[in-house]
Amino acid sequence: MKRGDIIQVTITDYAFGGKGIAKIKTVINNQEILYPIFVQNTFPGQVVKAKIAKKRKKYAECKLIEVIKQSPKETKVPYQPISGAPYITLPIELQHKYKQSSTIDVYRKLGNFDNSQELFDEFISSPNIYDYRNKMEYSFSSIRKDLSTGKELDDQFALGFKTRGTWWKVENLDKEDGLFDTEFERQLKIIRSFLEQTGLPAWHPPKKVGFFRHLVVRKSFDVNQLLINLVTSSQGLKKFDRQAFSKFMQNLLGERLAGLQHTINDDVSDRAKIENGNNQLLYGEPIVLEKLLGLQFEISMESFFQTNPKSAELLYGKAIAYAKENFDLNNQVIMDLFCGTGTIGQIMANQIEGVKVVGVDIVPEAIEDAKRNAKLNSVSNIEFYAADVGKFLRKYPKYINQIHTIVLDPPRAGIAPKTLRKVIDLNAKQIVYISCNPSTQARDARTLEGAGYVFKKFSLVDQFPHTSHIEAVALFIKE
Protein backbone atom coordinates (compact mmCIF):
# COMPACT_ATOMS: atom_id res chain seq x y z
CA MET A 1 0.00 0.00 0.00
CA LYS A 2 1.01 3.60 -0.57
CA ARG A 3 -0.40 7.06 -0.02
CA GLY A 4 -3.32 7.79 -2.35
CA ASP A 5 -4.36 4.15 -2.77
CA ILE A 6 -8.08 3.34 -2.55
CA ILE A 7 -8.81 0.32 -0.34
CA GLN A 8 -11.86 -1.53 0.92
CA VAL A 9 -11.87 -2.60 4.59
CA THR A 10 -14.20 -3.84 7.32
CA ILE A 11 -14.25 -1.73 10.49
CA THR A 12 -13.86 -3.86 13.63
CA ASP A 13 -13.09 -1.36 16.42
CA TYR A 14 -13.32 2.32 17.41
CA ALA A 15 -10.65 4.83 18.49
CA PHE A 16 -10.87 8.32 19.98
CA GLY A 17 -11.81 11.12 17.62
CA GLY A 18 -14.22 9.09 15.49
CA LYS A 19 -11.67 6.80 13.90
CA GLY A 20 -12.87 3.34 13.01
CA ILE A 21 -10.18 0.66 13.06
CA ALA A 22 -9.68 -2.06 10.47
CA LYS A 23 -6.86 -4.61 10.44
CA ILE A 24 -5.46 -6.23 7.33
CA LYS A 25 -2.94 -9.00 6.99
CA THR A 26 0.39 -7.91 5.59
CA VAL A 27 4.03 -8.95 5.68
CA ILE A 28 6.72 -6.74 7.21
CA ASN A 29 10.31 -8.01 7.56
CA ASN A 30 9.19 -11.48 6.44
CA GLN A 31 6.67 -11.61 9.28
CA GLU A 32 2.90 -11.69 8.81
CA ILE A 33 1.12 -9.13 11.00
CA LEU A 34 -2.29 -7.47 11.37
CA TYR A 35 -1.69 -3.93 10.16
CA PRO A 36 -4.04 -1.25 11.68
CA ILE A 37 -5.95 1.06 9.35
CA PHE A 38 -7.68 4.11 10.89
CA VAL A 39 -10.63 5.51 8.93
CA GLN A 40 -12.21 8.77 10.09
CA ASN A 41 -16.00 8.91 10.71
CA THR A 42 -16.61 5.16 10.71
CA PHE A 43 -17.59 2.59 13.34
CA PRO A 44 -17.57 -1.20 13.84
CA GLY A 45 -19.53 -3.34 11.41
CA GLN A 46 -19.23 -1.04 8.40
CA VAL A 47 -17.55 -2.03 5.14
CA VAL A 48 -16.03 1.11 3.64
CA LYS A 49 -14.02 2.42 0.73
CA ALA A 50 -11.20 4.66 1.95
CA LYS A 51 -8.22 6.59 0.61
CA ILE A 52 -4.84 6.30 2.32
CA ALA A 53 -3.80 9.76 3.56
CA LYS A 54 -0.81 8.79 5.73
CA LYS A 55 1.16 5.56 5.77
CA ARG A 56 3.46 4.76 8.67
CA LYS A 57 5.45 1.71 9.61
CA LYS A 58 2.96 0.65 12.28
CA TYR A 59 -0.35 2.02 10.94
CA ALA A 60 -2.11 3.97 8.18
CA GLU A 61 -4.65 6.78 8.34
CA CYS A 62 -7.40 6.99 5.74
CA LYS A 63 -10.15 9.33 4.61
CA LEU A 64 -13.59 7.84 4.16
CA ILE A 65 -14.82 7.87 0.57
CA GLU A 66 -18.07 5.94 0.97
CA VAL A 67 -19.81 3.34 3.12
CA ILE A 68 -20.29 0.24 0.97
CA LYS A 69 -22.17 -1.78 3.55
CA GLN A 70 -23.86 -0.53 6.70
CA SER A 71 -23.18 -1.95 10.13
CA PRO A 72 -25.86 -4.35 11.43
CA LYS A 73 -26.05 -2.02 14.44
CA GLU A 74 -27.33 0.91 12.35
CA THR A 75 -30.98 1.98 12.32
CA LYS A 76 -33.11 3.96 9.86
CA VAL A 77 -33.61 7.67 10.56
CA PRO A 78 -35.92 10.15 8.77
CA TYR A 79 -33.10 12.57 7.96
CA GLN A 80 -31.01 13.39 4.90
CA PRO A 81 -27.48 12.01 5.38
CA ILE A 82 -24.80 14.71 5.64
CA SER A 83 -21.05 14.50 6.25
CA GLY A 84 -21.41 16.48 9.48
CA ALA A 85 -23.46 13.74 11.17
CA PRO A 86 -21.64 10.48 10.35
CA TYR A 87 -23.07 8.55 13.34
CA ILE A 88 -26.72 9.58 13.14
CA THR A 89 -27.80 6.05 12.18
CA LEU A 90 -26.00 4.58 15.20
CA PRO A 91 -28.21 4.30 18.33
CA ILE A 92 -27.31 7.03 20.82
CA GLU A 93 -26.47 4.47 23.53
CA LEU A 94 -23.76 3.01 21.29
CA GLN A 95 -22.46 6.48 20.44
CA HIS A 96 -22.11 7.14 24.18
CA LYS A 97 -20.38 3.80 24.73
CA TYR A 98 -17.79 4.41 21.99
CA LYS A 99 -17.13 8.01 23.07
CA GLN A 100 -16.78 7.13 26.76
CA SER A 101 -14.44 4.16 26.39
CA SER A 102 -12.22 5.76 23.72
CA THR A 103 -11.92 9.07 25.63
CA ILE A 104 -11.06 7.40 28.94
CA ASP A 105 -8.38 5.52 27.00
CA VAL A 106 -6.94 8.84 25.73
CA TYR A 107 -6.15 9.96 29.28
CA ARG A 108 -4.28 6.70 29.78
CA LYS A 109 -2.36 6.84 26.49
CA LEU A 110 -1.65 10.57 26.07
CA GLY A 111 -1.60 11.64 29.71
CA ASN A 112 -0.08 8.44 31.11
CA PHE A 113 -2.86 8.18 33.67
CA ASP A 114 -3.14 4.44 34.22
CA ASN A 115 -5.96 5.17 36.67
CA SER A 116 -8.06 7.02 34.05
CA GLN A 117 -11.04 4.72 34.67
CA GLU A 118 -10.94 5.60 38.39
CA LEU A 119 -10.62 9.33 37.58
CA PHE A 120 -13.73 9.19 35.40
CA ASP A 121 -16.74 10.71 37.16
CA GLU A 122 -19.79 10.58 34.87
CA PHE A 123 -21.04 10.75 31.28
CA ILE A 124 -23.63 13.48 30.71
CA SER A 125 -25.80 13.08 27.62
CA SER A 126 -27.31 15.93 25.64
CA PRO A 127 -30.91 16.78 26.63
CA ASN A 128 -31.73 17.14 22.92
CA ILE A 129 -30.44 14.34 20.71
CA TYR A 130 -31.77 15.92 17.50
CA ASP A 131 -32.05 19.55 16.31
CA TYR A 132 -29.72 20.67 19.10
CA ARG A 133 -27.48 23.10 17.18
CA ASN A 134 -27.99 26.87 17.44
CA LYS A 135 -25.90 27.76 14.37
CA MET A 136 -25.56 26.30 10.90
CA GLU A 137 -23.67 27.37 7.79
CA TYR A 138 -24.93 26.29 4.37
CA SER A 139 -22.83 26.61 1.22
CA PHE A 140 -23.73 27.53 -2.35
CA SER A 141 -21.95 25.97 -5.31
CA SER A 142 -22.44 25.75 -9.06
CA ILE A 143 -21.01 22.21 -8.82
CA ARG A 144 -23.57 19.80 -7.39
CA LYS A 145 -23.42 16.16 -6.43
CA ASP A 146 -26.58 14.36 -7.55
CA LEU A 147 -27.60 12.23 -4.57
CA SER A 148 -29.55 9.74 -6.68
CA THR A 149 -26.76 8.98 -9.19
CA GLY A 150 -23.64 10.11 -7.31
CA LYS A 151 -22.57 12.13 -10.37
CA GLU A 152 -20.88 15.53 -10.24
CA LEU A 153 -22.86 18.10 -12.26
CA ASP A 154 -21.65 21.53 -13.37
CA ASP A 155 -23.62 24.73 -14.10
CA GLN A 156 -25.96 24.03 -11.20
CA PHE A 157 -27.43 26.04 -8.30
CA ALA A 158 -26.77 24.02 -5.15
CA LEU A 159 -27.41 25.05 -1.55
CA GLY A 160 -26.63 22.67 1.29
CA PHE A 161 -23.48 20.98 2.54
CA LYS A 162 -20.21 20.05 0.90
CA THR A 163 -19.73 16.42 -0.09
CA ARG A 164 -17.41 14.64 2.33
CA GLY A 165 -13.76 15.12 1.39
CA THR A 166 -14.40 17.90 -1.16
CA TRP A 167 -14.29 21.70 -1.01
CA TRP A 168 -16.00 22.41 -4.33
CA LYS A 169 -19.01 20.07 -4.50
CA VAL A 170 -22.30 20.71 -2.66
CA GLU A 171 -25.26 18.42 -2.04
CA ASN A 172 -28.65 20.13 -2.00
CA LEU A 173 -30.32 19.86 1.39
CA ASP A 174 -33.86 18.86 0.44
CA LYS A 175 -35.07 17.84 3.89
CA GLU A 176 -33.96 18.19 7.51
CA ASP A 177 -30.61 16.72 8.61
CA GLY A 178 -31.43 16.11 12.30
CA LEU A 179 -28.90 18.61 13.66
CA PHE A 180 -30.51 22.02 13.14
CA ASP A 181 -33.98 23.57 13.19
CA THR A 182 -36.42 21.24 11.40
CA GLU A 183 -38.88 23.94 10.36
CA PHE A 184 -36.18 26.13 8.80
CA GLU A 185 -34.48 23.28 6.95
CA ARG A 186 -37.79 22.31 5.37
CA GLN A 187 -37.96 25.89 4.06
CA LEU A 188 -34.40 25.92 2.74
CA LYS A 189 -35.31 24.59 -0.71
CA ILE A 190 -37.89 27.42 -1.00
CA ILE A 191 -35.11 29.93 -0.27
CA ARG A 192 -32.87 28.15 -2.79
CA SER A 193 -35.57 28.38 -5.46
CA PHE A 194 -36.14 32.10 -4.84
CA LEU A 195 -32.42 32.91 -5.08
CA GLU A 196 -31.95 30.76 -8.18
CA GLN A 197 -34.75 32.70 -9.90
CA THR A 198 -32.77 35.94 -9.49
CA GLY A 199 -30.61 34.65 -12.34
CA LEU A 200 -27.44 35.29 -10.36
CA PRO A 201 -25.08 32.27 -10.20
CA ALA A 202 -23.93 30.24 -7.25
CA TRP A 203 -20.22 30.45 -6.41
CA HIS A 204 -17.89 28.29 -8.51
CA PRO A 205 -15.14 27.32 -5.99
CA PRO A 206 -12.39 26.28 -8.46
CA LYS A 207 -12.91 29.30 -10.73
CA LYS A 208 -13.53 31.74 -7.83
CA VAL A 209 -16.44 33.34 -9.66
CA GLY A 210 -20.16 33.62 -8.96
CA PHE A 211 -22.45 35.53 -6.61
CA PHE A 212 -24.10 33.46 -3.86
CA ARG A 213 -21.57 31.99 -1.38
CA HIS A 214 -23.02 31.12 2.06
CA LEU A 215 -26.20 31.26 4.12
CA VAL A 216 -25.47 31.40 7.86
CA VAL A 217 -28.28 30.93 10.38
CA ARG A 218 -28.20 31.50 14.14
CA LYS A 219 -31.06 30.29 16.35
CA SER A 220 -32.27 31.26 19.82
CA PHE A 221 -33.94 28.37 21.61
CA ASP A 222 -35.29 30.76 24.23
CA VAL A 223 -37.31 33.03 21.90
CA ASN A 224 -37.43 30.60 18.92
CA GLN A 225 -36.07 33.19 16.51
CA LEU A 226 -33.49 33.16 13.72
CA LEU A 227 -30.71 35.59 12.78
CA ILE A 228 -29.68 35.09 9.15
CA ASN A 229 -26.70 36.28 7.12
CA LEU A 230 -26.52 35.90 3.33
CA VAL A 231 -22.91 36.03 2.10
CA THR A 232 -22.30 36.93 -1.54
CA SER A 233 -19.53 38.31 -3.71
CA SER A 234 -19.84 41.73 -5.39
CA GLN A 235 -19.98 40.12 -8.86
CA GLY A 236 -23.40 41.14 -10.22
CA LEU A 237 -24.35 43.00 -7.04
CA LYS A 238 -26.31 45.67 -8.95
CA LYS A 239 -28.66 42.95 -10.22
CA PHE A 240 -29.46 41.71 -6.70
CA ASP A 241 -32.63 43.21 -5.23
CA ARG A 242 -31.90 43.23 -1.49
CA GLN A 243 -35.30 44.72 -0.69
CA ALA A 244 -37.12 41.94 -2.55
CA PHE A 245 -35.01 39.30 -0.76
CA SER A 246 -35.72 40.91 2.62
CA LYS A 247 -39.47 41.02 1.94
CA PHE A 248 -39.42 37.38 0.80
CA MET A 249 -37.65 36.23 3.98
CA GLN A 250 -40.02 38.24 6.19
CA ASN A 251 -43.04 36.67 4.51
CA LEU A 252 -41.52 33.18 4.67
CA LEU A 253 -40.34 33.23 8.29
CA GLY A 254 -42.71 35.76 9.85
CA GLU A 255 -42.05 36.50 13.52
CA ARG A 256 -39.27 33.90 13.63
CA LEU A 257 -36.98 36.27 11.72
CA ALA A 258 -35.10 38.32 14.32
CA GLY A 259 -32.69 39.88 11.84
CA LEU A 260 -31.45 39.59 8.25
CA GLN A 261 -27.95 40.62 7.16
CA HIS A 262 -26.10 40.72 3.86
CA THR A 263 -22.33 40.40 3.75
CA ILE A 264 -20.34 41.15 0.60
CA ASN A 265 -17.18 39.05 0.69
CA ASP A 266 -14.76 38.99 -2.26
CA ASP A 267 -12.07 37.08 -0.38
CA VAL A 268 -11.24 34.01 -2.47
CA SER A 269 -10.83 31.87 0.65
CA ASP A 270 -13.92 29.86 1.57
CA ARG A 271 -14.94 31.73 4.72
CA ALA A 272 -18.30 33.16 5.73
CA LYS A 273 -17.11 35.47 8.50
CA ILE A 274 -18.56 38.98 8.55
CA GLU A 275 -15.21 40.64 9.27
CA ASN A 276 -13.97 39.38 5.88
CA GLY A 277 -16.42 41.67 4.07
CA ASN A 278 -18.85 44.57 4.12
CA ASN A 279 -21.96 43.81 6.20
CA GLN A 280 -25.36 45.50 6.00
CA LEU A 281 -28.45 44.91 8.16
CA LEU A 282 -31.47 44.47 5.87
CA TYR A 283 -34.11 43.82 8.52
CA GLY A 284 -34.59 43.58 12.28
CA GLU A 285 -31.71 43.48 14.76
CA PRO A 286 -28.10 42.20 14.41
CA ILE A 287 -28.50 40.13 17.59
CA VAL A 288 -30.74 37.45 18.99
CA LEU A 289 -31.37 36.77 22.70
CA GLU A 290 -30.56 33.41 24.32
CA LYS A 291 -30.81 32.18 27.89
CA LEU A 292 -28.39 30.01 29.84
CA LEU A 293 -29.21 28.99 33.42
CA GLY A 294 -31.49 31.98 33.93
CA LEU A 295 -29.20 34.63 32.41
CA GLN A 296 -29.79 36.38 29.09
CA PHE A 297 -27.11 36.78 26.43
CA GLU A 298 -27.13 38.94 23.32
CA ILE A 299 -25.69 36.81 20.53
CA SER A 300 -24.48 38.36 17.29
CA MET A 301 -23.69 36.38 14.16
CA GLU A 302 -19.98 36.32 15.04
CA SER A 303 -20.22 35.84 18.82
CA PHE A 304 -18.64 32.73 20.24
CA PHE A 305 -21.43 30.87 21.99
CA GLN A 306 -21.93 27.25 22.93
CA THR A 307 -23.36 25.38 19.92
CA ASN A 308 -25.66 23.21 22.05
CA PRO A 309 -27.02 25.56 24.76
CA LYS A 310 -29.16 22.96 26.55
CA SER A 311 -26.17 20.67 26.94
CA ALA A 312 -23.95 23.65 27.84
CA GLU A 313 -26.15 24.27 30.88
CA LEU A 314 -25.27 20.77 32.12
CA LEU A 315 -21.57 21.31 31.32
CA TYR A 316 -21.46 24.60 33.24
CA GLY A 317 -23.46 23.07 36.08
CA LYS A 318 -20.83 20.35 36.45
CA ALA A 319 -18.00 22.92 36.34
CA ILE A 320 -19.66 24.95 39.10
CA ALA A 321 -20.22 21.80 41.18
CA TYR A 322 -16.52 20.93 40.85
CA ALA A 323 -15.50 24.47 41.87
CA LYS A 324 -17.67 24.38 45.03
CA GLU A 325 -16.94 20.77 46.00
CA ASN A 326 -13.83 21.21 48.18
CA PHE A 327 -13.82 24.90 49.11
CA ASP A 328 -16.03 27.65 50.46
CA LEU A 329 -15.77 30.25 47.70
CA ASN A 330 -17.37 33.07 49.65
CA ASN A 331 -15.25 36.25 49.24
CA GLN A 332 -12.83 34.39 46.96
CA VAL A 333 -11.66 35.45 43.47
CA ILE A 334 -12.37 33.19 40.49
CA MET A 335 -10.54 33.84 37.22
CA ASP A 336 -12.30 32.83 33.99
CA LEU A 337 -9.52 32.45 31.41
CA PHE A 338 -10.30 32.36 27.67
CA CYS A 339 -13.67 33.72 28.81
CA GLY A 340 -14.93 34.77 25.37
CA THR A 341 -18.29 36.47 25.82
CA GLY A 342 -18.20 35.59 29.52
CA THR A 343 -20.98 32.99 29.80
CA ILE A 344 -19.53 30.66 32.46
CA GLY A 345 -18.06 33.58 34.44
CA GLN A 346 -21.39 35.37 34.66
CA ILE A 347 -23.21 32.18 35.60
CA MET A 348 -20.69 31.50 38.39
CA ALA A 349 -20.91 35.11 39.60
CA ASN A 350 -24.68 34.77 39.67
CA GLN A 351 -24.83 31.36 41.38
CA ILE A 352 -21.97 31.43 43.91
CA GLU A 353 -22.74 33.83 46.73
CA GLY A 354 -20.07 36.33 47.76
CA VAL A 355 -17.64 35.40 44.98
CA LYS A 356 -15.80 37.82 42.69
CA VAL A 357 -15.15 36.73 39.10
CA VAL A 358 -12.46 38.10 36.78
CA GLY A 359 -12.86 37.30 33.08
CA VAL A 360 -9.80 37.48 30.82
CA ASP A 361 -9.62 37.08 27.05
CA ILE A 362 -7.18 38.44 24.50
CA VAL A 363 -9.96 39.35 22.01
CA PRO A 364 -11.24 42.90 22.75
CA GLU A 365 -14.51 42.40 20.84
CA ALA A 366 -15.38 39.37 22.97
CA ILE A 367 -14.71 41.35 26.15
CA GLU A 368 -17.01 44.15 24.96
CA ASP A 369 -19.76 41.55 24.38
CA ALA A 370 -19.10 40.15 27.87
CA LYS A 371 -19.39 43.56 29.53
CA ARG A 372 -22.61 44.30 27.67
CA ASN A 373 -24.15 40.97 28.70
CA ALA A 374 -23.10 41.40 32.35
CA LYS A 375 -24.85 44.77 32.35
CA LEU A 376 -27.92 43.19 30.73
CA ASN A 377 -28.05 40.61 33.54
CA SER A 378 -27.23 43.08 36.35
CA VAL A 379 -24.26 40.92 37.38
CA SER A 380 -22.04 43.35 39.29
CA ASN A 381 -19.55 41.00 40.96
CA ILE A 382 -17.61 40.38 37.74
CA GLU A 383 -14.92 42.32 35.87
CA PHE A 384 -13.64 41.70 32.36
CA TYR A 385 -10.19 42.45 30.96
CA ALA A 386 -8.89 42.26 27.40
CA ALA A 387 -5.40 40.99 28.14
CA ASP A 388 -2.81 38.34 27.45
CA VAL A 389 -2.74 35.76 30.26
CA GLY A 390 1.02 36.03 30.71
CA LYS A 391 0.95 39.81 31.07
CA PHE A 392 -2.23 40.05 33.16
CA LEU A 393 -0.67 40.10 36.65
CA ARG A 394 2.02 42.53 35.53
CA LYS A 395 -0.69 44.90 34.31
CA TYR A 396 -3.07 44.27 37.21
CA PRO A 397 -0.86 43.51 40.25
CA LYS A 398 -3.78 43.76 42.68
CA TYR A 399 -4.64 40.15 41.79
CA ILE A 400 -1.23 38.69 42.71
CA ASN A 401 -1.82 35.80 45.15
CA GLN A 402 -5.53 36.68 45.22
CA ILE A 403 -6.85 34.16 42.67
CA HIS A 404 -8.39 31.16 44.43
CA THR A 405 -9.91 29.26 41.49
CA ILE A 406 -9.15 29.30 37.76
CA VAL A 407 -11.69 28.20 35.16
CA LEU A 408 -10.04 27.31 31.85
CA ASP A 409 -11.96 26.92 28.59
CA PRO A 410 -9.36 27.10 25.80
CA PRO A 411 -9.92 26.60 22.06
CA ARG A 412 -9.73 23.15 20.45
CA ALA A 413 -5.96 23.33 19.99
CA GLY A 414 -5.59 23.51 23.78
CA ILE A 415 -3.23 25.73 25.73
CA ALA A 416 0.22 26.56 24.42
CA PRO A 417 2.91 25.20 26.80
CA LYS A 418 4.21 28.70 27.63
CA THR A 419 0.68 29.91 28.37
CA LEU A 420 -0.02 26.89 30.57
CA ARG A 421 3.13 27.67 32.53
CA LYS A 422 1.83 31.22 33.09
CA VAL A 423 -1.50 29.79 34.27
CA ILE A 424 0.39 27.60 36.76
CA ASP A 425 2.34 30.65 37.95
CA LEU A 426 -0.95 32.30 38.98
CA ASN A 427 -0.76 29.83 41.91
CA ALA A 428 -4.50 29.20 42.29
CA LYS A 429 -5.70 26.60 44.78
CA GLN A 430 -7.74 24.77 42.14
CA ILE A 431 -8.27 24.67 38.39
CA VAL A 432 -11.51 23.65 36.67
CA TYR A 433 -10.52 22.84 33.10
CA ILE A 434 -13.22 22.68 30.38
CA SER A 435 -12.06 21.24 27.07
CA CYS A 436 -13.66 20.56 23.68
CA ASN A 437 -10.65 18.35 22.88
CA PRO A 438 -9.89 15.82 25.65
CA SER A 439 -6.66 14.75 23.91
CA THR A 440 -5.10 18.18 24.58
CA GLN A 441 -6.59 18.20 28.08
CA ALA A 442 -4.95 14.82 28.78
CA ARG A 443 -1.60 16.25 27.69
CA ASP A 444 -2.06 19.38 29.83
CA ALA A 445 -3.23 17.28 32.80
CA ARG A 446 0.19 15.62 32.96
CA THR A 447 1.89 19.05 32.96
CA LEU A 448 -0.41 20.26 35.75
CA GLU A 449 0.36 17.16 37.81
CA GLY A 450 4.06 17.85 37.40
CA ALA A 451 3.48 21.36 38.74
CA GLY A 452 1.78 20.11 41.89
CA TYR A 453 -1.87 20.02 40.83
CA VAL A 454 -3.54 16.68 41.62
CA PHE A 455 -5.86 15.44 38.89
CA LYS A 456 -8.97 14.61 40.95
CA LYS A 457 -11.56 13.61 38.33
CA PHE A 458 -13.20 14.41 35.02
CA SER A 459 -16.64 14.12 33.43
CA LEU A 460 -17.63 13.88 29.77
CA VAL A 461 -20.49 15.86 28.23
CA ASP A 462 -22.00 14.89 24.87
CA GLN A 463 -22.36 18.35 23.37
CA PHE A 464 -22.43 17.06 19.79
CA PRO A 465 -24.56 13.91 19.24
CA HIS A 466 -23.99 12.06 15.94
CA THR A 467 -20.43 13.40 15.63
CA SER A 468 -17.10 12.25 17.06
CA HIS A 469 -16.76 15.31 19.32
CA ILE A 470 -16.99 15.17 23.10
CA GLU A 471 -16.52 17.83 25.80
CA ALA A 472 -14.69 17.23 29.08
CA VAL A 473 -14.55 19.05 32.41
CA ALA A 474 -11.76 18.19 34.88
CA LEU A 475 -10.82 19.20 38.41
CA PHE A 476 -7.26 19.84 39.60
CA ILE A 477 -6.36 20.79 43.20
CA LYS A 478 -2.99 22.20 44.31
CA GLU A 479 -1.17 20.00 46.79
Phi, psi and omega in degrees: 000151176214166181302134180097345179294146174260126181231159175243126184221161174254126182280128183241346183209177185225136178239161182306143177087015177079026180261114172285149182245130171239153178230129180239148179285132177210170181243123175232127182054045178064019180235129180281127180226167171264110187269122183285135175241122177259126181237118182296143174064037176229170180209166187304139178102341181279146168252123188229156170258130185221156179248130182289118180263322178223136176235121179243173182297323186257350181195170174226147175248136186232155171259136180290131174261308176199155174270117182278321180221131181287157174287144176297346180276349183285152178236163178279139176231152184274034186239154175285129180295135175225158183293336182281356179225065187292344185248017186293337178274354180268126180310141187300329179296322178288322175303314179298317182299313181295317181295316183296308184294318182290326180286318176302322180294330180295321178295328178287314186282314185270331180259354182060035176262093181295342180262026185301325179295321179288329179287337183292129183264291179204160176254123183249117183275159179289135177300324176252120179278325180243157175054040186267344185284146176252007176208140178214141178242121179255146183248145170264151171200147174272003174247117186241141170268123177282117185289337180278327182251341184081002183280153176264121184245136179261172181055045181247179173228090186255142175219117182171234182237152179292143175296139182309131176082004178235159178242357186244340190253130183241140174259127176302135173267106185261347173208174187298151183257353178091355181255324186246189185298119184298313183300315181294317184292336173288338179268352186298321180292335175290319177296317179301316180297317179298314182291324178296324181289350175291341182085354178277141187277154169289157181298138175255098188305315181293322183275345181059040177228162180124179185246297185283130186241307183215156169232114184250131184233130177243135184241141169257121176287332184291312182255000178055048179235162184237139171248125190235139178231119174266124180252124179228172168270183176264000182287107182087017184302323182296338180273351183269120180271094182298322182296319179294321179295317179299315180296319179299314181292323177296317179293322183289315188261341178060225183290348178289339183277106179279324181194150180228125181239156175230122179248127175263116185230110179260008176295131184287342178289151187273073182229143184256008187292140183297323184293347178278359183205189180265121186250139178227135176277120181267332183200146171073218184244155179275010180225162172225147183266135177228154178244141172225119177047046174088351179257147179263145179225132174276120184247120174269176181298328185259358181296141170281125179211147182304131185294327181241085189298325180294321177286326179299327177299320179289322178298311181293324177299320178293319179298318179293319178298318177298317183296327184268352192295319188248352185222151168273115186268007178300128181068013178264163179255126175251131176255125177259100182270147187056046192286343181058232180275009169079028184294303184295322180299316179293322179295318178294318179297327181281328187262336183257111187294135173078005183271155171242131183247137177240117179261132182230129175210146184280348183268111184300323181296322179295320179294322177297319176299318181297315180297319180296318180290325177296321177293319179301324183265002181056038176267107187262342184270041179216141176232145181239140181227132172272101187203156171283137183303316184294332183260358188299309184292330177294323182278328182232073186295346181296344181264003178299127181060019180254346187275115182275314185229136175247132171253121180252133173217073186282169176292175187304327182290351180085197183257131176298142183308319180295321179293320179297322177298321178292325176296316179299321181293344176292342171061041177285157180286332178210155178232127172254114190250112176262134183220135173267006177218088184304338180293321177285328177294321178298319177297313181292330180298322179294320177296316180297320177298319179294338180264009175099006176264121180278127177284106186275313183185169176211152175237156178246139181235125182276082180286337190227073177304147177075008173235176180275354188281146178214144179257149179228147173230128187232153181243130177233133181238133181291134179295000000 
